[in-house]
Amino acid sequence: FFAFQHPLMGTIGELVDLWERTLNGILEEESFGQIIEATEGYQKLTTRLRNALLDKSDPKEKPLPTLSTDHKAVINKLQKCLFARKQVLINQNAGYTISVEDIQAISKAFQDIFKGGRFPVDTSPLGSITSIGDDISDNPEERQYHSENKGTLFPCPTKLRPGEEVVKLGVVSIGLKDATTYLDPFFTISVRDADGNELEQTQDTAFPTASRKEKLVQFDQTVYIQTPLSRLPDDAAVFFEFRHWKPKKGKISTRCWSMLTLEEVRKHRETSLTLEIYAKPADYRRKKFVRHSVKDLWFNLTVGFVKG
């Protein structure tokens, strides 16, 4: 199943040993009730796994070994589980059901899963944490879900250290020349690093309840970024993707997007902002920005903070 060379330098076996030791350390922190430390540990290990998938070596560390398709499949499942567990520790209402017992089962089977053994946790309910693209799905059942959509916005996190801050964003409205034509519009909000990796679970607003005005879709909904500001990397940004239902194509589609960097968040405390709206698809790596419209139309939101 795998060319599992061990313990030679630069092999997948050596890397697996490192990941296993790291995961065991995180589980020990969680067992001692060190939730903050465990949360940070899950995030760091998830980032390491993603970097391995992207073949991104740390210049200070040994070069990554070549990963097979089977290696990548296991790592992808593993990062989903660790990401989901981190979200549960931050917010019990995060929408994931993965338990510490699930992570312990992975730890016990760690060496085996990289030799072709069965992965001990069903990852299908966890979805994708690195999805990139214009459309959400072509699943015909998705229409029923979204037609009843009340949003997936999470409440404000409560497990904060003294002095920590949670970013509170008010999604006010978006200006579009054809605002009244969109069926079941909503925003998908994601927090990503400079490489486009998701740093926490995405959130969807509910459909707007106010009647739409000409050139304006009004939302007036509050989004709490689930990771405290001090625990997010300096290069992180919040992405807002405006999506809607396309009956003729039978799928959800992204129409346009906007973005708010952490630098802007720290600079504009307790204020209202008008942001540029860009043409799809969303560029999570922030290389290409094309105005959605030449007209004077903007994405309107407010920035605030909740202190622990």
Solvent accessible surface area in square Angstrom, and as a share of the most:
residue,aa,sasa,rsa
1,F,152,0.63
2,F,27,0.11
3,A,76,0.59
4,F,49,0.20
5,Q,100,0.45
6,H,89,0.40
7,P,97,0.61
8,L,115,0.57
9,M,149,0.66
10,G,28,0.27
11,T,13,0.08
12,I,6,0.03
13,G,0,0.00
14,E,50,0.23
15,L,25,0.12
16,V,0,0.00
17,D,29,0.15
18,L,63,0.31
19,W,4,0.01
20,E,37,0.17
21,R,151,0.55
22,T,48,0.28
23,L,0,0.00
24,N,68,0.35
25,G,32,0.31
26,I,7,0.04
27,L,20,0.10
28,E,98,0.44
29,E,53,0.24
30,E,17,0.08
31,S,81,0.53
32,F,144,0.60
33,G,50,0.48
34,Q,79,0.35
35,I,48,0.24
36,I,28,0.14
37,E,70,0.31
38,A,0,0.00
39,T,6,0.04
40,E,50,0.23
41,G,14,0.13
42,Y,0,0.00
43,Q,34,0.15
44,K,138,0.59
45,L,1,0.01
46,T,1,0.01
47,T,44,0.26
48,R,96,0.35
49,L,0,0.00
50,R,5,0.02
51,N,38,0.19
52,A,4,0.03
53,L,42,0.21
54,L,80,0.40
55,D,106,0.55
56,K,76,0.32
57,S,53,0.34
58,D,65,0.33
59,P,133,0.84
60,K,190,0.81
61,E,81,0.36
62,K,101,0.43
63,P,107,0.67
64,L,41,0.21
65,P,22,0.14
66,T,131,0.76
67,L,20,0.10
68,S,47,0.30
69,T,114,0.66
70,D,53,0.27
71,H,7,0.03
72,K,86,0.37
73,A,54,0.42
74,V,15,0.09
75,I,0,0.00
76,N,55,0.28
77,K,82,0.35
78,L,1,0.00
79,Q,2,0.01
80,K,33,0.14
81,C,0,0.00
82,L,0,0.00
83,F,2,0.01
84,A,1,0.00
85,R,26,0.09
86,K,4,0.02
87,Q,1,0.01
88,V,12,0.07
89,L,6,0.03
90,I,8,0.04
91,N,12,0.06
92,Q,117,0.52
93,N,98,0.50
94,A,1,0.01
95,G,64,0.61
96,Y,29,0.11
97,T,131,0.76
98,I,9,0.05
99,S,36,0.24
100,V,36,0.21
101,E,110,0.49
102,D,43,0.22
103,I,0,0.00
104,Q,72,0.32
105,A,37,0.28
106,I,0,0.00
107,S,14,0.09
108,K,179,0.76
109,A,25,0.19
110,F,0,0.00
111,Q,53,0.23
112,D,76,0.39
113,I,1,0.00
114,F,0,0.00
115,K,105,0.45
116,G,35,0.34
117,G,25,0.24
118,R,191,0.70
119,F,20,0.08
120,P,35,0.22
121,V,20,0.12
122,D,101,0.52
123,T,13,0.07
124,S,86,0.56
125,P,101,0.64
126,L,20,0.10
127,G,39,0.37
128,S,67,0.43
129,I,5,0.03
130,T,53,0.31
131,S,62,0.40
132,I,99,0.50
133,G,33,0.32
134,D,45,0.23
135,D,52,0.27
136,I,65,0.33
137,S,34,0.22
138,D,105,0.55
139,N,72,0.37
140,P,114,0.72
141,E,130,0.58
142,E,23,0.10
143,R,75,0.27
144,Q,121,0.54
145,Y,115,0.44
146,H,7,0.03
147,S,50,0.32
148,E,113,0.51
149,N,13,0.07
150,K,183,0.78
151,G,23,0.22
152,T,52,0.30
153,L,51,0.26
154,F,19,0.08
155,P,64,0.40
156,C,32,0.19
157,P,5,0.03
158,T,121,0.70
159,K,78,0.33
160,L,33,0.16
161,R,89,0.33
162,P,129,0.81
163,G,60,0.58
164,E,14,0.06
165,E,26,0.12
166,V,0,0.00
167,V,1,0.01
168,K,80,0.34
169,L,0,0.00
170,G,13,0.12
171,V,0,0.00
172,V,41,0.24
173,S,4,0.03
174,I,2,0.01
175,G,4,0.04
176,L,2,0.01
177,K,119,0.51
178,D,41,0.21
179,A,1,0.01
180,T,85,0.50
181,T,97,0.56
182,Y,14,0.05
183,L,73,0.36
184,D,23,0.12
185,P,2,0.01
186,F,0,0.00
187,F,1,0.00
188,T,9,0.05
189,I,2,0.01
190,S,2,0.01
191,V,2,0.01
192,R,5,0.02
193,D,17,0.09
194,A,42,0.33
195,D,54,0.28
196,G,4,0.04
197,N,11,0.06
198,E,6,0.02
199,L,8,0.04
200,E,2,0.01
201,Q,44,0.19
202,T,43,0.25
203,Q,3,0.01
204,D,23,0.12
205,T,0,0.00
206,A,24,0.19
207,F,31,0.13
208,P,20,0.13
209,T,140,0.81
210,A,53,0.41
211,S,99,0.64
212,R,75,0.28
213,K,132,0.56
214,E,141,0.63
215,K,83,0.35
216,L,46,0.23
217,V,0,0.00
218,Q,41,0.18
219,F,11,0.04
220,D,95,0.49
221,Q,31,0.14
222,T,54,0.31
223,V,0,0.00
224,Y,44,0.17
225,I,1,0.01
226,Q,0,0.00
227,T,11,0.06
228,P,1,0.00
229,L,13,0.06
230,S,83,0.54
231,R,43,0.16
232,L,10,0.05
233,P,56,0.35
234,D,118,0.61
235,D,64,0.33
236,A,0,0.00
237,A,0,0.00
238,V,1,0.01
239,F,0,0.00
240,F,0,0.00
241,E,2,0.01
242,F,0,0.00
243,R,24,0.09
244,H,16,0.07
245,W,17,0.06
246,K,55,0.23
247,P,86,0.54
248,K,206,0.87
249,K,130,0.55
250,G,27,0.26
251,K,40,0.17
252,I,0,0.00
253,S,2,0.01
254,T,2,0.01
255,R,74,0.27
256,C,0,0.00
257,W,3,0.01
258,S,1,0.01
259,M,27,0.12
260,L,0,0.00
261,T,30,0.17
262,L,2,0.01
263,E,129,0.58
264,E,57,0.25
265,V,0,0.00
266,R,93,0.34
267,K,154,0.65
268,H,62,0.28
269,R,107,0.39
270,E,118,0.53
271,T,48,0.28
272,S,83,0.53
273,L,24,0.12
274,T,87,0.51
275,L,17,0.08
276,E,60,0.27
277,I,5,0.03
278,Y,34,0.13
279,A,34,0.26
280,K,76,0.32
281,P,87,0.55
282,A,11,0.09
283,D,32,0.17
284,Y,9,0.03
285,R,107,0.39
286,R,50,0.18
287,K,168,0.71
288,K,140,0.59
289,F,85,0.35
290,V,75,0.43
291,R,95,0.35
292,H,45,0.20
293,S,20,0.13
294,V,149,0.85
295,K,91,0.39
296,D,112,0.58
297,L,26,0.13
298,W,82,0.29
299,F,0,0.00
300,N,39,0.20
301,L,2,0.01
302,T,51,0.30
303,V,5,0.03
304,G,8,0.08
305,F,25,0.10
306,V,50,0.29
307,K,141,0.60
308,G,57,0.55
